[in-house]
Amino acid sequence: MRLDLFLKLTRLCPRRSVAQQLCDAGLVLLNGRAAKPSHAVRPADEIVIRRRDREMTVRALNVPAVRNVSRREANSLIEVIAERELKPDL
């Protein structure tokens, strides 16, 4: 499954276009490397998402075969490894 679609399905990004913009800006790392939106996600992959005020590290536990999943099922697709707040540069 594509990275941008996976981020949308797991509710880490509200829309696929937002996920694509984050990937294009280099703010999404897949297994330690900057990833394009079309990169394939597999179980056990580690995804780091950076935003202005926080950085979140998650592990993909399961990759669905369908494009729609329920909210409850979306929570079972990932495991949050770390989440930290970033201090703004002054």
N, C-alpha and C positions, 0 to 999 in steps of 0.2 A: 504494500500500500504506500502511496505517496506521502511524504513527510507533511506537506501542507494539509492534506486531507486528514491525516492522523491527528494533527494538532487541533483541528476543528472538531473531530469526533470525540476526542477526550476532553473537550471543553477547556483546553489550555489557551485557545484563541477563540474569540467570539465568531469570527468569520474566516473563510479560507483566504480571502484577499489580505486580511491582516497577517495571517501566517506566511503568505508569500512575501509580503513587504518585510517582515522580520527576517526571513531567510535571505532575501536579496541584500539587506543591510548588513548581513554577517552576524546577526544577533542570536542565531540558533546554531548550536553545535551538536553534531551527531557523532558520538564516540570520540570526542575531542577535536573534531575538525569542522570547519564551517561547512554547512550543507545547503545545497540548492533545494527549492521546493519540491522538485521531482524525485529526489533521492528516496530509495525504498527503505522502509522501516521494517525491521525484523524483531521478533521477541528477543529480549535481553539487551537491546540497544539502549545506550544512555543518551538522553537528550538534555541539553542545557539551553534554557531560554533566558535571555537578558532583556530587561526592560529598564526604563529610567530609574525606578526606585527599588527594584529587586531582581534577584537572580534565582531561578528555580532549576533544580536538577531532578529529573525523573527517569525511571527505567520502564521500558515497554515490557509488560508482562504477557500480553496477548495482542495479536493484530487481527481485527475482524475481517471476514471475507465480504461483508456487506457494507454499504455506504451509510446506513442509518442504524444507530444504536440508541437504546434508551439511556436516560440520565443515570440510572442505577448501574447499568452495564458499562457505561463510560468510565465510572470510578474503578471498575475492576480491571480495566485495560492497562493502567499505569500504577506505579508505586513511587511516591515522592521520596526521594533520597535526601535532598537538602533544599532548604529555602533560606535565603538571607537577604537582608535589606542592604541596599547600596547607599553610601553617603554621597551626597552631591558634591562635585568639585567646586571649591570656592575660588 
